[in-house]
Amino acid sequence: MNQLLLALVEAPWKAVVVVVLYVAIQQVESLIVVPIIMAQEVSLLPVFTILAVVVFANFFGFLGLFLAIPLLIVTQIWLKEVLVKDVLNKWQASSKDNQQQD
């Protein structure tokens, strides 16, 4: 905000440039940098990261924007724990028991 006021004091066209640069940098960060980092650090696919940010921001506004990625990570971990470890392990164990009985 201080940068915008300083640019506005010097020349109005500089204030426009500051706003354009701010929006451009924010979009690059949100749509390119964050999905790449999330893919590497948390093993989230970039598409899911972008979709989560867009959907949560549309439904829950500013708060949803901040909570999108943490909730997506919690959901991913929960699905791995419940679905993969619990359900699929029991399913594989029951299929092995059926094969041994035959």
C-alpha positions as a printed Julia matrix, in Angstrom:
102×3 Matrix{Float64}:
   0.0     0.0     0.0
   2.87    2.35    0.79
   4.34    1.77   -2.66
   1.07    2.76   -4.27
   0.79    5.97   -2.26
   4.4     6.88   -3.0
   3.88    6.27   -6.72
   0.65    8.28   -6.64
   2.43   11.22   -5.04
   5.16   11.21   -7.7
   3.02   10.6   -10.78
  -0.41    9.0   -11.36
   0.87    6.79  -14.17
   3.39    5.25  -11.76
   0.52    4.25   -9.48
  -1.11    2.44  -12.4
   2.17    0.66  -13.13
   2.47   -0.38   -9.47
  -1.06   -1.84   -9.49
  -0.46   -3.69  -12.77
   2.83   -5.13  -11.52
   1.27   -6.13   -8.21
  -1.57   -7.98   -9.93
   0.79   -9.62  -12.46
   3.21  -10.82   -9.77
   0.33  -12.12   -7.66
  -1.11  -14.08  -10.59
   2.26  -15.6   -11.5
   2.79  -16.65   -7.91
  -0.7   -18.1    -7.5
  -0.95  -19.9   -10.82
   2.64  -20.99  -11.49
   4.97  -20.84   -8.48
   2.69  -22.25   -5.75
   1.52  -25.28   -7.78
   5.12  -26.18   -8.67
   6.27  -25.92   -5.06
   3.27  -27.9    -3.82
   3.97  -30.62   -6.4
   7.55  -30.97   -5.2
   7.16  -30.56   -1.45
   3.79  -32.13   -0.71
   3.32  -34.25   -3.83
   0.13  -32.41   -4.8
  -0.66  -32.22   -8.46
  -0.6   -28.62   -9.75
  -4.09  -28.99  -11.2
  -5.54  -29.88   -7.79
  -3.69  -26.97   -6.2
  -5.1   -24.46   -8.68
  -8.6   -25.94   -8.51
  -8.58  -25.92   -4.71
  -7.5   -22.28   -4.58
 -10.1   -21.2    -7.14
 -12.98  -23.21   -5.66
 -12.28  -22.28   -2.03
 -11.77  -18.62   -2.93
 -15.09  -18.56   -4.8
 -17.07  -20.31   -2.09
 -15.44  -18.96    1.07
 -13.82  -15.72   -0.12
 -10.63  -14.45    1.41
 -10.59  -17.04    4.21
 -11.0   -19.85    1.68
  -8.0   -18.56   -0.21
  -5.81  -19.08    2.84
  -7.32  -22.41    3.84
  -7.43  -24.08    0.41
  -3.97  -25.66    0.37
  -3.86  -26.77    4.04
  -7.31  -28.37    3.72
  -6.29  -30.06    0.48
  -3.18  -31.5     2.16
  -5.21  -32.73    5.15
  -7.72  -34.34    2.77
  -4.93  -36.03    0.82
  -3.33  -37.45    3.98
  -6.72  -38.56    5.31
  -7.56  -40.34    2.06
  -4.2   -42.1     2.05
  -4.6   -43.24    5.63
  -8.23  -44.31    5.47
  -8.67  -45.5     1.91
  -5.28  -46.88    1.01
  -4.03  -48.25    4.31
  -7.28  -49.4     5.9
  -9.67  -50.33    3.11
  -7.28  -51.57    0.45
  -5.14  -53.55    2.9
  -8.24  -55.35    4.18
  -9.37  -55.96    0.61
  -5.99  -57.41   -0.35
  -5.9   -59.55    2.77
  -9.34  -60.99    2.05
  -8.4   -61.74   -1.57
  -5.26  -63.59   -0.38
  -7.37  -65.62    2.06
  -9.74  -66.57   -0.78
  -6.83  -67.66   -2.95
  -5.37  -69.81   -0.16
  -8.72  -71.53    0.4
  -8.95  -72.5    -3.28
